[in-house]
Amino acid sequence: MQKKAIALCLLVLFSIGMQAQKAEKVKRKIKTKEAAEKITFLNAGYMGQGITHPGLKIGIDYPLSAKLKRVEKYKRTGELRKTKVQKIEYFTGVNMGGFYHFKSETGLLLDLEVGRRMVRTNGRKRSFGLGTGTIQTFRNGPTFSTASNGTGFDQRSAAGQTGWQANFFVTYGKDNVFINSNSFNWELKYKLMAQFPFGTAIGLRNFVEFNIAFPFDLKQKRLIRK
């Protein structure tokens, strides 16, 4: 009976110690979330299908939601050791652009994107997302088709193809507006696009972009200057 009582006391003491350690661990790391400023951006820059098909693009990014995620880490003494702040955004965007190759084709694109963006305390940002839209291509050079009477060929001008496209993209850049150093952002962007039809099948295209973005006030319809 005495042994059972001692074992029960040890079990209670062990349970209390574990609860105390758990409470201490929770207090040493505190996570909070709060609403962040939602900013619309106008962007423009280089958009090329690889290197051989250079082009340009313009677009607008509109934030659907924005939150600041704050993590505070404390020492055992209760002194604040480190604070990490990250901005999490979900956004949508509309882009228009085109590319050109003098021996191949000219292409025009229009797409709608949705994505998730993470911005660190130092302004470094990365994002990923999906997009869909249309693509119109034109052949650069003489193009021929079979004549209507079935004999010979007719030359066609601005021959091309209209198709649907879906894409996946990732970006890396710097959000200078978030750290208040100046009033523009930059980013590198890679986009993998699937086009249908591509001839008579589905084709893949790789795009590389370098964009500069400026904050824009939709209500006053003007650029924001800090």
Backbone as CSV, one residue per row, in Angstrom:
resi,resn,N_x,N_y,N_z,CA_x,CA_y,CA_z,C_x,C_y,C_z
1,MET,0.838,-1.211,0.000,0.000,0.000,0.000,0.868,1.255,0.000
2,GLN,1.943,1.181,0.801,2.854,2.335,0.884,3.553,2.566,-0.445
3,LYS,3.922,1.458,-1.118,4.581,1.577,-2.418,3.641,2.201,-3.459
4,LYS,2.376,1.821,-3.405,1.406,2.389,-4.343,1.237,3.880,-4.123
5,ALA,1.234,4.298,-2.851,1.086,5.724,-2.537,2.286,6.516,-3.039
6,ILE,3.495,5.947,-2.860,4.707,6.628,-3.336,4.702,6.745,-4.852
7,ALA,4.300,5.654,-5.536,4.243,5.666,-7.004,3.236,6.698,-7.499
8,LEU,2.093,6.785,-6.805,1.069,7.756,-7.189,1.576,9.183,-7.017
9,CYS,2.302,9.451,-5.921,2.868,10.795,-5.688,3.891,11.154,-6.752
10,LEU,4.752,10.178,-7.109,5.761,10.429,-8.149,5.094,10.719,-9.489
11,LEU,4.011,9.991,-9.807,3.288,10.201,-11.055,2.679,11.593,-11.110
12,VAL,2.089,12.054,-9.982,1.496,13.392,-9.925,2.561,14.466,-10.086
13,LEU,3.716,14.272,-9.399,4.797,15.242,-9.501,5.357,15.305,-10.919
14,PHE,5.489,14.160,-11.559,5.987,14.120,-12.939,5.020,14.832,-13.886
15,SER,3.714,14.617,-13.681,2.703,15.261,-14.517,2.740,16.784,-14.347
16,ILE,2.888,17.237,-13.093,2.960,18.678,-12.836,4.196,19.272,-13.489
17,GLY,5.335,18.566,-13.422,6.570,19.049,-14.047,6.435,19.166,-15.549
18,MET,5.805,18.163,-16.186,5.607,18.214,-17.643,4.716,19.368,-18.031
19,GLN,3.660,19.625,-17.288,2.761,20.733,-17.573,3.485,22.064,-17.433
20,ALA,4.348,22.180,-16.432,5.105,23.412,-16.222,6.069,23.660,-17.375
21,GLN,6.758,22.575,-17.830,7.671,22.716,-18.958,6.919,23.116,-20.224
22,LYS,5.747,22.527,-20.427,4.945,22.849,-21.591,4.499,24.300,-21.566
23,ALA,4.080,24.780,-20.405,3.650,26.170,-20.268,4.810,27.113,-20.528
24,GLU,6.009,26.728,-20.010,7.193,27.575,-20.210,7.553,27.628,-21.688
25,LYS,7.450,26.474,-22.379,7.787,26.421,-23.798,6.848,27.287,-24.623
26,VAL,5.556,27.251,-24.296,4.583,28.072,-25.020,4.882,29.556,-24.842
27,LYS,5.221,29.948,-23.622,5.482,31.355,-23.349,6.742,31.851,-24.050
28,ARG,7.684,30.953,-24.349,8.933,31.359,-24.965,8.807,31.575,-26.469
29,LYS,7.681,31.209,-27.060,7.460,31.425,-28.484,6.012,31.826,-28.708
30,ILE,5.773,33.075,-29.108,4.424,33.604,-29.265,4.194,33.980,-30.735
31,LYS,3.105,33.455,-31.306,2.751,33.744,-32.693,1.467,34.572,-32.729
32,THR,1.479,35.636,-33.502,0.293,36.472,-33.657,0.098,36.837,-35.129
33,LYS,-1.123,37.143,-35.491,-1.446,37.591,-36.845,-2.297,38.846,-36.760
34,GLU,-2.057,39.766,-37.698,-2.832,40.993,-37.749,-2.996,41.441,-39.193
35,ALA,-4.019,42.240,-39.451,-4.275,42.717,-40.808,-3.158,43.644,-41.275
36,ALA,-2.795,43.530,-42.543,-1.758,44.380,-43.133,-2.367,45.241,-44.235
37,GLU,-1.650,46.286,-44.599,-2.115,47.186,-45.645,-2.148,46.472,-46.989
38,LYS,-3.257,46.607,-47.696,-3.388,46.006,-49.026,-3.071,47.070,-50.077
39,ILE,-2.072,46.788,-50.919,-1.600,47.760,-51.904,-1.703,47.162,-53.305
40,THR,-2.295,47.910,-54.226,-2.363,47.521,-55.629,-1.102,48.000,-56.343
41,PHE,-0.576,47.161,-57.247,0.648,47.505,-57.969,0.429,47.469,-59.473
42,LEU,0.982,48.478,-60.160,1.109,48.451,-61.616,2.513,47.973,-61.947
43,ASN,2.621,47.023,-62.872,3.940,46.492,-63.196,4.179,46.452,-64.698
44,ALA,5.432,46.527,-65.072,5.845,46.476,-66.473,7.255,45.927,-66.526
45,GLY,7.609,45.330,-67.660,8.964,44.819,-67.761,9.178,43.919,-68.955
46,TYR,10.278,43.193,-68.900,10.676,42.275,-69.965,9.963,40.947,-69.798
47,MET,9.458,40.406,-70.898,8.873,39.071,-70.901,9.325,38.375,-72.171
48,GLY,10.130,37.352,-72.030,10.625,36.647,-73.196,10.395,35.153,-73.104
49,GLN,10.120,34.539,-74.265,10.072,33.088,-74.311,11.517,32.624,-74.464
50,GLY,12.135,32.321,-73.332,13.562,32.049,-73.326,14.333,33.328,-73.631
51,ILE,15.404,33.189,-74.422,16.228,34.338,-74.799,15.987,34.738,-76.244
52,THR,15.609,33.783,-77.076,15.490,34.029,-78.517,14.199,34.729,-78.910
53,HIS,13.205,34.771,-78.014,11.927,35.419,-78.313,11.678,36.544,-77.300
54,PRO,12.332,37.689,-77.437,12.165,38.778,-76.458,10.795,39.426,-76.573
55,GLY,10.360,40.069,-75.478,9.062,40.734,-75.487,8.891,41.660,-74.306
56,LEU,7.698,42.246,-74.215,7.357,43.177,-73.141,5.999,42.819,-72.561
57,LYS,5.739,43.302,-71.334,4.444,43.056,-70.703,4.079,44.200,-69.775
58,ILE,2.790,44.357,-69.519,2.271,45.271,-68.514,1.185,44.519,-67.743
59,GLY,0.938,44.943,-66.506,-0.071,44.249,-65.726,-0.435,45.008,-64.467
60,ILE,-1.360,44.436,-63.727,-1.795,45.001,-62.454,-1.995,43.859,-61.463
61,ASP,-1.499,44.036,-60.229,-1.673,43.073,-59.144,-2.599,43.670,-58.097
62,TYR,-3.634,42.925,-57.742,-4.593,43.400,-56.741,-4.623,42.418,-55.570
63,PRO,-4.366,42.868,-54.333,-4.347,41.964,-53.173,-5.757,41.573,-52.746
64,LEU,-5.981,40.284,-52.582,-7.256,39.792,-52.071,-7.274,39.817,-50.546
65,SER,-6.129,39.514,-49.936,-5.991,39.577,-48.485,-4.528,39.774,-48.146
66,ALA,-4.271,40.382,-46.985,-2.894,40.621,-46.530,-2.850,40.568,-45.006
67,LYS,-1.906,39.795,-44.460,-1.750,39.670,-43.016,-0.275,39.723,-42.638
68,LEU,-0.010,40.255,-41.464,1.335,40.231,-40.895,1.416,39.091,-39.889
69,LYS,2.343,38.184,-40.103,2.564,37.068,-39.186,3.794,37.401,-38.349
70,ARG,3.616,37.507,-37.038,4.695,37.888,-36.138,5.010,36.725,-35.179
71,VAL,6.301,36.385,-35.100,6.760,35.335,-34.190,7.791,35.947,-33.240
72,GLU,7.506,35.904,-31.927,8.417,36.438,-30.905,8.996,35.282,-30.099
73,LYS,10.322,35.236,-30.038,11.012,34.191,-29.280,11.691,34.811,-28.062
74,TYR,11.531,34.163,-26.895,12.047,34.685,-25.632,13.080,33.733,-25.027
75,LYS,13.981,34.302,-24.242,14.940,33.508,-23.487,14.246,32.908,-22.265
76,ARG,14.935,32.008,-21.561,14.364,31.398,-20.354,14.091,32.448,-19.276
77,THR,14.855,33.527,-19.316,14.664,34.587,-18.326,13.465,35.466,-18.628
78,GLY,12.839,35.263,-19.806,11.703,36.084,-20.199,12.083,37.259,-21.077
79,GLU,13.378,37.441,-21.349,13.834,38.543,-22.193,13.611,38.208,-23.671
80,LEU,13.131,39.189,-24.443,12.880,38.989,-25.867,14.199,38.731,-26.599
81,ARG,14.282,37.604,-27.303,15.509,37.240,-28.002,15.454,37.584,-29.486
82,LYS,14.302,37.370,-30.144,14.216,37.566,-31.590,12.769,37.768,-31.994
83,THR,12.556,38.670,-32.948,11.220,38.897,-33.511,11.285,38.730,-35.030
84,LYS,10.423,37.902,-35.554,10.361,37.655,-36.994,8.998,38.073,-37.520
85,VAL,8.995,38.946,-38.536,7.749,39.435,-39.119,7.711,39.055,-40.600
86,GLN,6.609,38.514,-41.019,6.438,38.119,-42.414,5.057,38.540,-42.893
87,LYS,5.006,39.106,-44.098,3.729,39.506,-44.694,3.263,38.405,-45.646
88,ILE,2.035,37.963,-45.454,1.442,36.917,-46.291,0.307,37.536,-47.107
89,GLU,0.385,37.427,-48.415,-0.635,37.994,-49.296,-1.189,36.932,-50.242
90,TYR,-2.478,37.028,-50.495,-3.112,36.305,-51.593,-3.561,37.369,-52.596
91,PHE,-3.203,37.175,-53.866,-3.428,38.234,-54.848,-3.943,37.668,-56.165
92,THR,-4.503,38.560,-56.960,-4.882,38.238,-58.327,-4.308,39.310,-59.239
93,GLY,-4.096,38.965,-60.484,-3.492,39.916,-61.412,-3.930,39.670,-62.843
94,VAL,-3.896,40.735,-63.648,-4.185,40.654,-65.082,-2.966,41.162,-65.827
95,ASN,-2.515,40.401,-66.823,-1.312,40.752,-67.567,-1.562,40.702,-69.066
96,MET,-0.932,41.644,-69.787,-0.933,41.647,-71.239,0.509,41.764,-71.721
97,GLY,0.852,41.040,-72.760,2.214,41.121,-73.255,2.368,40.459,-74.608
98,GLY,3.588,40.481,-75.088,3.873,39.865,-76.370,5.350,39.581,-76.525
99,PHE,5.667,38.681,-77.480,7.053,38.337,-77.778,7.232,38.240,-79.295
100,TYR,8.495,38.261,-79.744,8.765,38.322,-81.182,10.024,37.544,-81.517
101,HIS,9.979,36.835,-82.645,11.157,36.195,-83.221,11.085,36.373,-84.737
102,PHE,12.110,37.010,-85.309,12.020,37.423,-86.713,11.950,36.233,-87.670
103,LYS,12.420,35.055,-87.268,12.368,33.891,-88.147,11.275,32.897,-87.752
104,SER,10.551,33.202,-86.696,9.565,32.234,-86.214,8.169,32.842,-86.130
105,GLU,7.850,33.504,-85.022,6.485,33.975,-84.830,6.433,35.159,-83.879
106,THR,5.302,35.846,-83.936,4.957,36.896,-82.974,3.794,36.385,-82.130
107,GLY,3.861,36.608,-80.830,2.804,36.123,-79.950,2.248,37.215,-79.065
108,LEU,0.949,37.209,-78.844,0.261,38.131,-77.945,-0.462,37.320,-76.886
109,LEU,-0.345,37.763,-75.611,-0.936,37.024,-74.508,-1.798,37.912,-73.626
110,LEU,-2.838,37.318,-73.068,-3.686,37.952,-72.066,-4.024,36.877,-71.044
111,ASP,-3.710,37.129,-69.760,-4.015,36.098,-68.768,-4.403,36.688,-67.422
112,LEU,-5.065,35.847,-66.646,-5.492,36.152,-65.283,-4.747,35.211,-64.348
113,GLU,-4.154,35.772,-63.269,-3.372,34.970,-62.339,-3.919,35.081,-60.917
114,VAL,-3.711,34.042,-60.134,-3.954,34.076,-58.687,-2.744,33.434,-58.025
115,GLY,-2.350,33.966,-56.844,-1.161,33.418,-56.217,-1.042,33.792,-54.755
116,ARG,0.027,33.299,-54.152,0.358,33.562,-52.752,1.757,34.154,-52.685
117,ARG,1.894,35.256,-51.926,3.176,35.963,-51.835,3.607,36.060,-50.373
118,MET,4.892,35.817,-50.106,5.470,35.933,-48.770,6.569,36.986,-48.806
119,VAL,6.510,37.965,-47.895,7.504,39.039,-47.824,8.154,39.010,-46.448
120,ARG,9.482,38.950,-46.402,10.199,38.897,-45.131,10.481,40.313,-44.613
121,THR,11.016,40.378,-43.403,11.285,41.671,-42.765,12.239,42.527,-43.580
122,ASN,13.217,41.910,-44.237,14.192,42.660,-45.042,13.680,42.993,-46.433
123,GLY,12.429,42.652,-46.746,11.844,42.973,-48.038,11.964,41.887,-49.086
124,ARG,12.762,40.857,-48.831,12.871,39.765,-49.795,11.518,39.058,-49.918
125,LYS,11.111,38.803,-51.150,9.798,38.203,-51.352,9.878,37.054,-52.354
126,ARG,8.929,36.169,-52.221,8.776,35.077,-53.176,7.287,34.767,-53.298
127,SER,6.906,34.237,-54.428,5.497,33.926,-54.639,5.367,32.772,-55.628
128,PHE,4.178,32.212,-55.680,3.865,31.169,-56.652,2.371,31.231,-56.937
129,GLY,1.962,30.679,-58.074,0.546,30.716,-58.396,0.237,30.087,-59.736
130,LEU,-1.026,30.226,-60.136,-1.530,29.653,-61.379,-2.182,30.743,-62.211
131,GLY,-2.218,30.534,-63.524,-2.853,31.501,-64.416,-3.511,30.816,-65.594
132,THR,-4.382,31.534,-66.254,-5.038,31.029,-67.453,-5.423,32.202,-68.336
133,GLY,-5.541,31.963,-69.630,-5.884,33.052,-70.549,-5.801,32.601,-71.987
134,THR,-5.549,33.548,-72.876,-5.494,33.269,-74.306,-4.123,33.643,-74.856
135,ILE,-3.788,33.055,-76.003,-2.556,33.376,-76.720,-2.860,33.379,-78.219
136,GLN,-2.369,34.408,-78.899,-2.540,34.539,-80.344,-1.158,34.622,-80.980
137,THR,-0.880,33.735,-81.927,0.415,33.741,-82.601,0.239,34.048,-84.089
138,PHE,1.269,34.689,-84.662,1.308,35.015,-86.082,2.645,34.546,-86.644
139,ARG,2.617,33.897,-87.783,3.842,33.451,-88.416,4.545,34.631,-89.074
140,ASN,5.855,34.743,-88.843,6.646,35.804,-89.464,7.291,35.261,-90.737
141,GLY,6.726,35.598,-91.860,7.235,35.094,-93.127,6.112,34.518,-93.961
142,PRO,6.414,34.177,-95.207,5.381,33.650,-96.114,4.775,32.356,-95.596
143,THR,3.456,32.270,-95.669,2.728,31.071,-95.273,1.784,30.701,-96.406
144,PHE,1.706,29.399,-96.704,0.906,28.949,-97.836,-0.101,27.907,-97.380
145,SER,-1.235,27.903,-98.089,-2.267,26.888,-97.850,-2.746,26.361,-99.189
146,THR,-3.355,25.193,-99.157,-3.850,24.598,-100.390,-4.962,25.456,-100.987
147,ALA,-4.882,25.703,-102.278,-5.875,26.546,-102.965,-7.257,25.913,-102.871
148,SER,-8.281,26.748,-102.969,-9.660,26.282,-102.826,-10.054,25.302,-103.930
149,ASN,-9.423,25.426,-105.107,-9.761,24.507,-106.205,-9.000,23.182,-106.103
150,GLY,-8.123,23.079,-105.089,-7.420,21.818,-104.874,-6.116,21.687,-105.619
151,THR,-5.804,22.649,-106.432,-4.544,22.601,-107.181,-3.727,23.840,-106.859
152,GLY,-2.476,23.651,-106.518,-1.615,24.788,-106.219,-1.772,25.257,-104.780
153,PHE,-1.177,26.405,-104.504,-1.165,26.961,-103.152,-1.469,28.452,-103.187
154,ASP,-2.113,28.918,-102.120,-2.380,30.342,-101.946,-1.524,30.866,-100.801
155,GLN,-0.935,32.067,-101.018,-0.151,32.665,-99.951,-1.072,33.419,-98.995
156,ARG,-0.821,33.266,-97.702,-1.635,33.928,-96.683,-0.766,34.911,-95.907
157,SER,-1.373,36.029,-95.509,-0.662,37.022,-94.707,-1.155,36.962,-93.263
158,ALA,-0.249,37.212,-92.310,-0.565,37.204,-90.879,-1.235,35.911,-90.450
159,ALA,-0.757,34.804,-91.019,-1.318,33.503,-90.630,-0.924,33.194,-89.204
160,GLY,-1.842,32.633,-88.454,-1.539,32.343,-87.056,-2.548,31.406,-86.452
161,GLN,-2.539,31.378,-85.135,-3.400,30.462,-84.411,-3.813,31.079,-83.077
162,THR,-5.075,30.944,-82.735,-5.583,31.393,-81.444,-5.738,30.183,-80.537
163,GLY,-5.231,30.298,-79.312,-5.303,29.157,-78.410,-5.590,29.565,-76.980
164,TRP,-5.798,28.557,-76.146,-6.001,28.733,-74.707,-4.722,28.312,-74.005
165,GLN,-4.390,28.988,-72.924,-3.172,28.646,-72.198,-3.419,28.628,-70.702
166,ALA,-2.699,27.730,-70.033,-2.690,27.651,-68.574,-1.235,27.640,-68.134
167,ASN,-0.937,28.251,-66.986,0.460,28.356,-66.589,0.634,28.239,-65.075
168,PHE,1.863,27.902,-64.706,2.316,27.888,-63.314,3.526,28.805,-63.228
169,PHE,3.600,29.643,-62.177,4.706,30.588,-62.082,5.282,30.639,-60.672
170,VAL,6.554,31.010,-60.590,7.239,31.274,-59.322,8.027,32.566,-59.488
171,THR,8.171,33.341,-58.408,8.896,34.608,-58.478,9.832,34.759,-57.280
172,TYR,10.815,35.632,-57.457,11.702,36.035,-56.367,12.066,37.496,-56.595
173,GLY,12.027,38.320,-55.534,12.340,39.728,-55.723,12.485,40.485,-54.419
174,LYS,12.302,41.798,-54.511,12.473,42.689,-53.357,11.272,43.630,-53.278
175,ASP,10.637,43.651,-52.099,9.506,44.540,-51.842,10.026,45.758,-51.086
176,ASN,10.441,46.779,-51.821,10.978,47.989,-51.193,9.889,48.827,-50.523
177,VAL,8.679,48.714,-51.000,7.579,49.472,-50.407,7.294,48.961,-48.993
178,PHE,7.414,47.658,-48.769,7.156,47.069,-47.453,8.151,47.573,-46.408
179,ILE,9.415,47.764,-46.807,10.423,48.237,-45.845,10.624,49.752,-45.925
180,ASN,9.788,50.430,-46.754,9.767,51.892,-46.828,11.100,52.520,-47.275
181,SER,11.848,51.818,-48.104,13.102,52.404,-48.578,12.890,53.269,-49.817
182,ASN,12.001,52.864,-50.703,11.598,53.696,-51.843,10.282,53.160,-52.406
183,SER,9.845,53.712,-53.522,8.473,53.443,-53.952,8.357,52.504,-55.149
184,PHE,9.222,51.505,-55.264,9.021,50.512,-56.314,9.575,49.162,-55.870
185,ASN,9.040,48.113,-56.485,9.490,46.751,-56.227,10.060,46.159,-57.508
186,TRP,10.833,45.098,-57.376,11.304,44.364,-58.548,11.186,42.868,-58.285
187,GLU,11.087,42.092,-59.382,11.015,40.650,-59.224,11.442,39.943,-60.504
188,LEU,12.012,38.767,-60.322,12.286,37.829,-61.410,11.187,36.771,-61.394
189,LYS,10.745,36.393,-62.577,9.606,35.477,-62.655,9.859,34.403,-63.714
190,TYR,9.583,33.155,-63.332,9.635,32.049,-64.297,8.222,31.504,-64.459
191,LYS,7.838,31.298,-65.722,6.483,30.816,-66.013,6.558,29.641,-66.986
192,LEU,5.897,28.546,-66.616,5.764,27.387,-67.488,4.338,27.357,-68.013
193,MET,4.201,27.439,-69.335,2.875,27.584,-69.949,2.559,26.383,-70.837
194,ALA,1.325,25.902,-70.739,0.807,24.869,-71.636,-0.194,25.520,-72.589
195,GLN,0.022,25.360,-73.891,-0.839,25.981,-74.906,-1.613,24.903,-75.663
196,PHE,-2.919,25.160,-75.865,-3.755,24.256,-76.660,-4.719,25.064,-77.530
197,PRO,-4.802,24.829,-78.833,-3.927,23.892,-79.542,-2.576,24.531,-79.867
198,PHE,-1.571,23.691,-80.011,-0.244,24.091,-80.457,0.002,23.291,-81.724
199,GLY,-0.326,23.897,-82.872,-0.426,23.098,-84.087,-1.680,22.260,-83.992
200,THR,-1.500,20.951,-83.828,-2.648,20.051,-83.648,-2.563,19.320,-82.307
201,ALA,-1.673,19.776,-81.421,-1.499,19.095,-80.136,-1.386,20.129,-79.026
202,ILE,-0.764,19.750,-77.903,-0.513,20.642,-76.769,0.987,20.923,-76.722
203,GLY,1.344,22.191,-76.578,2.744,22.565,-76.530,3.094,23.275,-75.241
204,LEU,4.346,23.183,-74.821,4.853,23.850,-73.627,5.761,25.003,-74.020
205,ARG,5.621,26.115,-73.304,6.475,27.284,-73.510,7.048,27.718,-72.167
206,ASN,8.307,28.158,-72.181,8.979,28.669,-70.985,9.173,30.171,-71.122
207,PHE,8.759,30.916,-70.105,8.904,32.369,-70.127,9.735,32.834,-68.937
208,VAL,10.552,33.846,-69.177,11.330,34.504,-68.133,10.961,35.986,-68.129
209,GLU,10.702,36.543,-66.933,10.299,37.947,-66.830,11.167,38.674,-65.814
210,PHE,11.340,39.966,-66.050,11.907,40.868,-65.049,10.977,42.062,-64.970
211,ASN,10.346,42.258,-63.815,9.300,43.270,-63.665,9.655,44.331,-62.625
212,ILE,9.231,45.547,-62.907,9.279,46.653,-61.960,7.831,47.026,-61.633
213,ALA,7.506,47.143,-60.339,6.129,47.417,-59.922,6.058,48.680,-59.076
214,PHE,5.030,49.491,-59.322,4.813,50.736,-58.591,3.465,50.678,-57.877
215,PRO,3.404,51.111,-56.610,2.130,51.112,-55.873,1.163,52.115,-56.480
216,PHE,-0.106,51.741,-56.517,-1.124,52.547,-57.185,-2.348,52.656,-56.302
217,ASP,-2.876,53.883,-56.168,-4.087,54.142,-55.398,-5.281,54.064,-56.339
218,LEU,-6.097,53.005,-56.218,-7.227,52.829,-57.131,-8.297,53.896,-56.945
219,LYS,-8.491,54.362,-55.683,-9.535,55.353,-55.435,-9.180,56.706,-56.029
220,GLN,-7.914,57.145,-55.838,-7.499,58.431,-56.370,-6.871,58.308,-57.765
221,LYS,-6.682,57.066,-58.240,-6.140,56.800,-59.577,-4.798,57.523,-59.780
222,ARG,-3.883,57.284,-58.890,-2.561,57.896,-59.003,-1.519,56.999,-58.365
223,LEU,-0.254,57.154,-58.777,0.845,56.423,-58.176,1.102,56.939,-56.775
224,ILE,1.492,56.038,-55.887,1.799,56.415,-54.507,3.284,56.691,-54.391
225,ARG,3.655,57.882,-53.923,5.053,58.249,-53.732,5.339,58.413,-52.261
226,LYS,6.332,57.677,-51.760,6.675,57.774,-50.337,7.733,58.831,-50.119
